[in-house]
Amino acid sequence: MLNQQIRLMRLSRKMSQVELAKELNVTKQSVSNWENDNIQPSVEMVMKIAKVFSVSVDYLLGTDQHVYIDVSGLPEGVISHLRQLVDDLRKTGESC
């Protein structure tokens, strides 16, 4: 499950394995091994991966299916606008 989540998150961001490896300060081979389920990343690395993709560790591990967006540091008006946009998208059933 973790291997699939890493691959899915990477591809959804249109990142190559090389780009993710650079972001995490590891080799491309490490990313490839994680995605192919040859090895598991360390707990510390799972935390770094979650931070890169702005998701919770629980989401990466498949124990929480909720998706969260980090809006820290944005003005309240922008956060309110984002909430309204999400609500509107839910009502219309559109997806991006």
DSSP file (Angstrom, degrees, kcal/mol; ACC not computed):
  #  RESIDUE AA STRUCTURE BP1 BP2  ACC     N-H-->O    O-->H-N    N-H-->O    O-->H-N    TCO  KAPPA ALPHA  PHI   PSI    X-CA   Y-CA   Z-CA
    1    1 A M     >        0   0    0      0, 0.0     4,-2.4     0, 0.0     5,-0.2   0.000 360.0 360.0 360.0 -47.1    0.0    0.0    0.0
    2    2 A L  H  >  +     0   0    0      1,-0.2     4,-2.6     2,-0.2     5,-0.2   0.915 360.0  53.2 -59.5 -43.2    2.8    2.5    0.9
    3    3 A N  H  > S+     0   0    0      1,-0.2     4,-2.1     2,-0.2    -1,-0.2   0.905 110.6  46.9 -59.9 -41.2    4.6    1.7   -2.3
    4    4 A Q  H  > S+     0   0    0      2,-0.2     4,-2.9     1,-0.2    -1,-0.2   0.890 111.2  51.3 -67.8 -39.5    1.4    2.5   -4.3
    5    5 A Q  H  X S+     0   0    0     -4,-2.4     4,-2.9    55,-0.3     5,-0.3   0.912 109.2  50.1 -64.7 -42.3    0.7    5.7   -2.4
    6    6 A I  H  X S+     0   0    0     -4,-2.6     4,-2.4     2,-0.2    -2,-0.2   0.947 114.3  44.7 -61.2 -47.4    4.3    7.0   -3.0
    7    7 A R  H  X S+     0   0    0     -4,-2.1     4,-2.9    -5,-0.2     5,-0.2   0.933 114.7  48.6 -62.3 -46.4    4.0    6.3   -6.8
    8    8 A L  H  X S+     0   0    0     -4,-2.9     4,-2.5     1,-0.2    -2,-0.2   0.922 113.1  46.5 -60.8 -46.0    0.5    7.7   -7.0
    9    9 A M  H  X S+     0   0    0     -4,-2.9     4,-1.1     2,-0.2    -1,-0.2   0.908 113.9  48.9 -64.2 -41.2    1.4   10.9   -5.2
   10   10 A R  H  <>S+     0   0    0     -4,-2.4     5,-2.5    -5,-0.3     3,-0.5   0.942 114.2  44.5 -63.5 -47.7    4.6   11.3   -7.2
   11   11 A L  H ><5S+     0   0    0     -4,-2.9     3,-1.5     1,-0.2    -2,-0.2   0.861 107.9  57.9 -67.8 -35.1    2.8   10.8  -10.5
   12   12 A S  H 3<5S+     0   0    0     -4,-2.5    -1,-0.2     1,-0.3    -2,-0.2   0.781 109.4  46.1 -65.9 -24.6   -0.1   13.1   -9.5
   13   13 A R  T 3<5S-     0   0    0     -4,-1.1    -1,-0.3    -3,-0.5    -2,-0.2   0.348 114.2-121.1 -94.9   4.2    2.5   15.9   -9.0
   14   14 A K  T < 5 +     0   0    0     -3,-1.5     2,-0.4     1,-0.2    -3,-0.2   0.884  61.3 151.6  56.2  41.3    4.1   15.0  -12.4
   15   15 A M      < -     0   0    0     -5,-2.5    -1,-0.2    -6,-0.1     2,-0.1  -0.807  40.6-135.4-101.8 143.1    7.4   14.3  -10.6
   16   16 A S     >  -     0   0    0     -2,-0.4     4,-2.3    -3,-0.1     5,-0.2  -0.469  29.1-109.0 -83.7 166.5   10.0   11.9  -11.8
   17   17 A Q  H  > S+     0   0    0      1,-0.2     4,-2.6     2,-0.2     5,-0.2   0.872 122.2  55.0 -62.0 -35.6   11.7    9.5   -9.4
   18   18 A V  H  > S+     0   0    0      2,-0.2     4,-2.4     1,-0.2    -1,-0.2   0.916 107.3  48.6 -64.0 -43.3   14.8   11.6   -9.8
   19   19 A E  H  > S+     0   0    0      2,-0.2     4,-2.2     1,-0.2    -2,-0.2   0.912 113.2  46.5 -64.9 -42.8   13.0   14.7   -8.8
   20   20 A L  H  X S+     0   0    0     -4,-2.3     4,-2.0     2,-0.2    -2,-0.2   0.924 111.4  52.3 -65.1 -42.4   11.5   13.1   -5.7
   21   21 A A  H  X>S+     0   0    0     -4,-2.6     5,-2.5     1,-0.2     4,-0.8   0.915 109.8  48.8 -58.6 -43.5   14.8   11.6   -4.8
   22   22 A K  H ><5S+     0   0    0     -4,-2.4     3,-0.6     1,-0.2    -1,-0.2   0.912 109.5  52.1 -63.1 -42.3   16.4   15.0   -5.0
   23   23 A E  H 3<5S+     0   0    0     -4,-2.2    -1,-0.2     1,-0.2    -2,-0.2   0.849 117.0  39.3 -61.0 -35.0   13.7   16.5   -2.8
   24   24 A L  H 3<5S-     0   0    0     -4,-2.0    -1,-0.2    -5,-0.1    -2,-0.2   0.456 109.9-121.0 -96.0  -2.7   14.3   13.8   -0.2
   25   25 A N  T <<5S+     0   0    0     -4,-0.8     2,-0.2    -3,-0.6    -3,-0.2   0.911  75.4 112.2  61.1  44.4   18.1   13.8   -0.5
   26   26 A V  S   <S-     0   0    0     -5,-2.5    -1,-0.2    -6,-0.1     2,-0.1  -0.778  72.0 -85.6-131.4 177.9   18.1   10.1   -1.4
   27   27 A T     >  -     0   0    0     -2,-0.2     4,-1.5     1,-0.1     3,-0.4  -0.477  30.2-118.6 -84.7 159.4   19.0    8.2   -4.6
   28   28 A K  H  > S+     0   0    0      1,-0.2     4,-2.7     2,-0.2     5,-0.2   0.858 116.3  61.5 -60.2 -35.6   16.7    7.5   -7.5
   29   29 A Q  H  > S+     0   0    0      1,-0.2     4,-2.6     2,-0.2    -1,-0.2   0.858  99.4  54.4 -61.5 -36.2   17.3    3.8   -6.7
   30   30 A S  H  > S+     0   0    0     -3,-0.4     4,-2.3     2,-0.2    -1,-0.2   0.945 110.0  45.9 -62.0 -47.7   15.8    4.3   -3.2
   31   31 A V  H  X S+     0   0    0     -4,-1.5     4,-2.6     1,-0.2    -2,-0.2   0.926 113.2  50.3 -61.4 -44.5   12.6    5.8   -4.6
   32   32 A S  H  X S+     0   0    0     -4,-2.7     4,-2.1     1,-0.2    -1,-0.2   0.911 110.0  50.3 -59.5 -43.7   12.4    3.0   -7.2
   33   33 A N  H  <>S+     0   0    0     -4,-2.6     5,-2.6     2,-0.2     6,-1.1   0.884 111.2  48.5 -64.2 -39.1   12.9    0.4   -4.5
   34   34 A W  H ><5S+     0   0    0     -4,-2.3     3,-1.3     3,-0.2    -2,-0.2   0.946 113.3  46.9 -64.2 -47.4   10.1    1.9   -2.4
   35   35 A E  H 3<5S+     0   0    0     -4,-2.6    -2,-0.2     1,-0.3    -1,-0.2   0.814 113.2  48.2 -67.2 -30.4    7.7    2.1   -5.3
   36   36 A N  T 3<5S-     0   0    0     -4,-2.1    -1,-0.3    -5,-0.2    -2,-0.2   0.373 112.4-120.8 -89.3   4.5    8.5   -1.5   -6.3
   37   37 A D  T < 5S+     0   0    0     -3,-1.3    -3,-0.2     2,-0.2    -2,-0.1   0.783  76.1 127.7  61.3  30.4    8.0   -2.7   -2.7
   38   38 A N  S   <S+     0   0    0     -5,-2.6     2,-0.3     1,-0.3    -4,-0.2   0.845  79.7   4.6 -80.3 -37.4   11.6   -4.0   -2.6
   39   39 A I  S    S-     0   0    0     -6,-1.1    -1,-0.3    -9,-0.2    -2,-0.2  -0.947  73.7-123.7-140.9 161.2   12.4   -2.1    0.6
   40   40 A Q        -     0   0    0     -2,-0.3     3,-0.1    -3,-0.1    -6,-0.1  -0.873  29.2-116.9-105.4 139.5   10.4    0.1    3.0
   41   41 A P        -     0   0    0      0, 0.0     5,-0.0     0, 0.0    -1,-0.0  -0.387  39.2 -98.2 -68.7 154.8   11.5    3.6    3.8
   42   42 A S     >  -     0   0    0      1,-0.1     4,-2.5    -2,-0.1     5,-0.2  -0.194  33.7-105.5 -65.1 164.6   12.4    4.4    7.4
   43   43 A V  H  > S+     0   0    0      1,-0.2     4,-2.0     2,-0.2     5,-0.1   0.912 124.1  51.8 -58.5 -43.0    9.9    6.0    9.7
   44   44 A E  H  > S+     0   0    0      1,-0.2     4,-1.7     2,-0.2    -1,-0.2   0.892 110.1  48.8 -61.3 -39.6   11.8    9.3    9.4
   45   45 A M  H  > S+     0   0    0      2,-0.2     4,-2.8     1,-0.2    -2,-0.2   0.870 106.6  55.5 -70.4 -36.5   11.7    9.0    5.6
   46   46 A V  H  X S+     0   0    0     -4,-2.5     4,-2.5     1,-0.2    -1,-0.2   0.902 107.7  50.9 -60.2 -40.0    8.0    8.3    5.6
   47   47 A M  H  X S+     0   0    0     -4,-2.0     4,-1.9     2,-0.2    -1,-0.2   0.898 110.9  47.8 -64.1 -40.4    7.5   11.5    7.6
   48   48 A K  H  X S+     0   0    0     -4,-1.7     4,-2.5     2,-0.2    -2,-0.2   0.903 110.9  51.1 -66.7 -41.0    9.6   13.4    5.0
   49   49 A I  H  X S+     0   0    0     -4,-2.8     4,-2.1     1,-0.2    -2,-0.2   0.928 109.3  50.8 -62.0 -45.0    7.7   11.9    2.1
   50   50 A A  H  X>S+     0   0    0     -4,-2.5     5,-2.4     1,-0.2     4,-0.5   0.902 110.6  49.5 -59.2 -41.2    4.4   13.0    3.8
   51   51 A K  H ><5S+     0   0    0     -4,-1.9     3,-0.8     1,-0.2    -1,-0.2   0.906 108.0  52.9 -66.2 -41.7    5.7   16.5    4.2
   52   52 A V  H 3<5S+     0   0    0     -4,-2.5    -1,-0.2     1,-0.2    -2,-0.2   0.901 117.4  38.0 -59.2 -41.2    6.8   16.7    0.5
   53   53 A F  H 3<5S-     0   0    0     -4,-2.1    -1,-0.2    -5,-0.2    -2,-0.2   0.399 108.2-124.4 -93.1   2.6    3.4   15.7   -0.6
   54   54 A S  T <<5S+     0   0    0     -3,-0.8     2,-0.3    -4,-0.5    16,-0.2   0.905  70.3 120.5  54.2  46.4    1.5   17.7    2.1
   55   55 A V      < -     0   0    0     -5,-2.4    -1,-0.2    -6,-0.1     2,-0.1  -0.854  67.1 -98.1-128.9 167.1   -0.3   14.6    3.3
   56   56 A S     >  -     0   0    0     -2,-0.3     4,-2.0     1,-0.1     5,-0.1  -0.483  27.3-120.1 -81.5 157.9   -0.5   12.9    6.7
   57   57 A V  H  > S+     0   0    0      1,-0.2     4,-2.4     2,-0.2     6,-0.2   0.891 117.0  58.1 -60.7 -39.6    1.6    9.8    7.4
   58   58 A D  H  >>S+     0   0    0      1,-0.2     5,-2.2     2,-0.2     6,-1.1   0.897 104.5  50.4 -57.8 -40.9   -1.7    8.0    8.0
   59   59 A Y  H >45S+     0   0    0      4,-0.2     3,-0.9     1,-0.2    -1,-0.2   0.931 109.9  49.8 -63.8 -45.3   -2.8    8.9    4.5
   60   60 A L  H 3<5S+     0   0    0     -4,-2.0   -55,-0.3     1,-0.3    -2,-0.2   0.883 112.5  47.8 -59.4 -38.3    0.4    7.5    3.1
   61   61 A L  H 3<5S-     0   0    0     -4,-2.4    -1,-0.3    -5,-0.1    -2,-0.2   0.545 114.5-118.1 -82.7  -6.7    0.0    4.3    5.0
   62   62 A G  T <<5S+     0   0    0     -3,-0.9    -3,-0.2    -4,-0.7     3,-0.1   0.628  84.7 113.0  83.0  13.4   -3.6    4.0    3.9
   63   63 A T  S   <S+     0   0    0     -5,-2.2     2,-0.4     1,-0.2    -4,-0.2   0.576  78.5  40.6 -93.4  -9.8   -5.1    4.2    7.4
   64   64 A D        -     0   0    0     -6,-1.1    -2,-0.2    -7,-0.1    -1,-0.2  -0.957  59.4-172.0-139.2 117.8   -6.8    7.5    6.7
   65   65 A Q        +     0   0    0     -2,-0.4     2,-0.2    -3,-0.1    -1,-0.1   0.446  53.0 111.5 -90.4  -0.4   -8.5    8.2    3.4
   66   66 A H        -     0   0    0      1,-0.0     2,-0.5     0, 0.0    -2,-0.1  -0.521  60.0-144.0 -73.2 140.3   -9.2   11.9    4.2
   67   67 A V        -     0   0    0     -2,-0.2     2,-0.4   -12,-0.1   -12,-0.1  -0.919  16.5-164.9-106.5 129.2   -7.1   14.3    2.1
   68   68 A Y        -     0   0    0     -2,-0.5     2,-0.5   -14,-0.2   -12,-0.0  -0.871  10.1-150.3-115.4 147.1   -6.0   17.5    3.8
   69   69 A I        -     0   0    0     -2,-0.4     2,-0.7   -14,-0.0   -14,-0.1  -0.975  18.9-131.6-116.8 126.2   -4.7   20.7    2.3
   70   70 A D        +     0   0    0     -2,-0.5    -2,-0.0   -16,-0.2   -15,-0.0  -0.663  32.7 166.8 -79.5 114.0   -2.2   22.7    4.3
   71   71 A V    >   +     0   0    0     -2,-0.7     3,-2.1     3,-0.1    -1,-0.1   0.154  21.8 147.3-110.8  15.8   -3.3   26.3    4.3
   72   72 A S  T 3   +     0   0    0      1,-0.3    -2,-0.0     0, 0.0     0, 0.0  -0.241  67.8  18.9 -54.4 135.7   -1.0   27.5    7.1
   73   73 A G  T 3  S+     0   0    0      1,-0.3    -1,-0.3     0, 0.0     3,-0.1   0.321  93.4 122.7  87.1  -8.9    0.1   31.0    6.6
   74   74 A L  S <  S-     0   0    0     -3,-2.1    -1,-0.3     1,-0.1    -3,-0.1  -0.609  71.0-101.6 -83.6 148.3   -2.6   32.0    4.2
   75   75 A P    >>  -     0   0    0      0, 0.0     4,-2.1     0, 0.0     3,-0.6  -0.320  30.6-113.9 -64.9 151.9   -4.9   34.9    5.1
   76   76 A E  H 3> S+     0   0    0      1,-0.3     4,-2.6     2,-0.2     5,-0.2   0.842 115.6  58.4 -57.3 -36.3   -8.3   34.0    6.5
   77   77 A G  H 3> S+     0   0    0      2,-0.2     4,-2.0     1,-0.2    -1,-0.3   0.890 107.1  46.5 -61.5 -39.8  -10.0   35.5    3.4
   78   78 A V  H <> S+     0   0    0     -3,-0.6     4,-2.4     2,-0.2    -2,-0.2   0.905 111.8  51.0 -68.4 -42.2   -8.1   33.2    1.1
   79   79 A I  H  X S+     0   0    0     -4,-2.1     4,-2.3     1,-0.2    -2,-0.2   0.912 110.1  50.0 -61.5 -42.5   -8.9   30.2    3.3
   80   80 A S  H  X S+     0   0    0     -4,-2.6     4,-2.2     1,-0.2    -1,-0.2   0.905 109.9  50.8 -61.8 -42.1  -12.6   31.1    3.2
   81   81 A H  H  X S+     0   0    0     -4,-2.0     4,-2.4     1,-0.2    -2,-0.2   0.902 109.4  50.5 -62.8 -41.9  -12.4   31.4   -0.6
   82   82 A L  H  X S+     0   0    0     -4,-2.4     4,-2.5     2,-0.2    -2,-0.2   0.901 108.7  52.1 -63.4 -41.3  -10.8   28.0   -0.8
   83   83 A R  H  X S+     0   0    0     -4,-2.3     4,-2.6     1,-0.2    -1,-0.2   0.926 110.5  48.2 -59.6 -44.6  -13.5   26.5    1.4
   84   84 A Q  H  X S+     0   0    0     -4,-2.2     4,-2.7     1,-0.2    -2,-0.2   0.907 110.1  51.8 -63.5 -41.6  -16.2   28.0   -0.8
   85   85 A L  H  X S+     0   0    0     -4,-2.4     4,-2.4     2,-0.2    -1,-0.2   0.920 110.7  47.8 -60.8 -45.1  -14.5   26.6   -3.9
   86   86 A V  H  X S+     0   0    0     -4,-2.5     4,-2.2     2,-0.2    -2,-0.2   0.921 112.0  50.0 -62.4 -44.8  -14.3   23.1   -2.5
   87   87 A D  H  X S+     0   0    0     -4,-2.6     4,-2.1     1,-0.2    -2,-0.2   0.917 110.8  49.5 -59.8 -43.8  -18.0   23.3   -1.5
   88   88 A D  H  X S+     0   0    0     -4,-2.7     4,-2.0     1,-0.2     6,-0.2   0.906 110.1  50.8 -63.1 -41.7  -19.0   24.5   -4.9
   89   89 A L  H  X>S+     0   0    0     -4,-2.4     4,-1.3     1,-0.2     5,-1.0   0.885 109.4  50.9 -64.0 -38.7  -17.0   21.6   -6.6
   90   90 A R  H  <5S+     0   0    0     -4,-2.2    -1,-0.2     1,-0.2    -2,-0.2   0.910 110.0  50.1 -63.6 -41.8  -18.7   19.1   -4.3
   91   91 A K  H  <5S+     0   0    0     -4,-2.1    -2,-0.2     1,-0.2    -1,-0.2   0.874 116.1  40.3 -65.7 -38.2  -22.1   20.4   -5.2
   92   92 A T  H  <5S-     0   0    0     -4,-2.0    -1,-0.2    -5,-0.1    -2,-0.2   0.621 102.8-129.7 -88.4 -13.0  -21.5   20.3   -9.0
   93   93 A G  T  <5 +     0   0    0     -4,-1.3    -3,-0.2     1,-0.2     2,-0.1   0.670  55.6 148.8  74.1  15.6  -19.7   17.0   -8.9
   94   94 A E      < -     0   0    0     -5,-1.0     2,-0.3    -6,-0.2    -1,-0.2  -0.447  28.7-164.3 -80.2 155.2  -16.8   18.4  -10.9
   95   95 A S              0   0    0     -2,-0.1    -5,-0.0    -3,-0.1     0, 0.0  -0.987 360.0 360.0-136.8 151.3  -13.2   17.2  -10.5
   96   96 A C              0   0    0     -2,-0.3    -1,-0.0     0, 0.0    -2,-0.0   0.426 360.0 360.0 -95.0 360.0  -10.0   18.8  -11.6
